[in-house]
Amino acid sequence: MNKKKLSLALGILSMNLLLMSGSVVGAAIAAISKSFPQEPISKVQMLSSIPQLGQLIATLLFTWLTYKMTRKNIGVVSVAIVAVSGLLPVFYNSSLNIILACMIALGFGLGLISNVGPVLLQEHFDGEERAAVMGWAVGFNNLGMMGFTAIGGVLGSTNWQNLFWVYGAAILILVVVLVLVPKDRKLSEEEVSNQRSISFGKTVKSLNGYVYVMLIVTFVTSVTSLCLMIFMANQSILLASKGNGTAYTAMVTALGNVGGICTAFGLKYIRKITKTDTMAWGFVAFALSYICIVFFNNPALHIAGNMFSGMGIVMVNATIPFELSILANHQQFPVAIAMNTLISSLAGFAAPMLLAATKISAGANSYFAGIAISGLMAVVLLIIRLGNRIEKKSGEVASNVQNEKVQEA
């Protein structure tokens, strides 16, 4: 990859540094609740979850926005929304309702970023380069989460209002996007008219059947991680039962993050080994992560378990948008990626209900369920060779995209 492509990738992926920033406020819930003693604690806790509402709204509007604005402009607007909504509570923090409204707006901006990022990567990268940068995207997510959490914690240590200064970083990211991401062509009135004539329903019907298979994988992946009460939450319970405290859990988790980051930036080389079965081996990594934690009481294996968890997240979550980008052309992909994001959100809502219905308790039982689900997914994907089937479609879709570009020219 040449320097021009690297700078372009940096410009697009810089937005991903913000994607996990919505969770930063969670560290200050206790302090915020003391400032609003008249408000129920459940309402204060919504500060951590309510950004998901904004993300859901953004996902539902994203496809429509692609008809109104260029991809770059959507990215610029989304980062600007994050900057403004994130910084407002620094100055207007006397009302919890105002802060909640800011968090919804923040979620809206993050929702746009999560949708437009893969679309921009599809627009500017092809083949293994695209697979590599989509892997980097997950790495940027992790780096952003670590950076925002650490800096936000320092800023808010004396006064929780100062925590929101961390969103000043969005202004720097906005400049990076403006400078490094090239201006894409605005649709002509005739093209907009033609695209409007193609209804959302027709576009959905025109999607390759394997797109829906990938959406099912997204749902299973999301439900797996969320139904298990999140890897970290169950890990804390399990490690505590083995006589390990909070500091120990934090230590093995922090060291384990290296596995996810290294996998993200080395996905190009991992794919040379796993080839079209990268996603299946991602589920194998998930299963190994649960095994290392639940069956052993060894620091090295606990760190390895966290590394396997990070590896699985990258290998699955980076492969899904890459394979969707193979299956969908430039017109269909915004719809496909929005559907993928929507399915992920719905899985999050469904997870607690499924958890209650199956009566899977937190801790060891959740990990046993995780081993079973991850192992089953890996076996099914390896048997049906889903990745191989999908990537065989790449030539057909690439040919259609090339024809589109020729017609546009």
Secondary structure, DSSP 8 states (H G I E B T S, - for coil): --HHHHHHHHHHHGGGGGTTGGGGGGGGHHHHHHH-TTS-HHHHHHHHHTHHHHHHHHHHHHHHHHHHS-HHHHHHHHHHHHHHHHHHHHH--S-HHHHHHHHHHHHHHHHHHHHHHHHHHHHH--HHHHHHHHHHHHHHHHHHHHHHHHHHHHHTSS-GGGGGGGGGHHHHHHHHHHHHS-------HHHHHHHHHS-HHHHHHHS-HHHHHHHHHHHHHHHHHHHTT-HHHHHHHHHHHTT--HHHHHHHHHHHHHHHHHHHHTHHHHHHHHGGGHHHHHHHHHHHHHHHHHS---HHHHHHHHHHHHHHHHHHHTHHHHHHHHHS-TTTHHHHHHHHHHHHHHHHHHHHHHHHHHT--TTHHHHHHHHHHHHHHHHHHHHHTHHHHHHHTHHHHHHHHHHHHHHH-
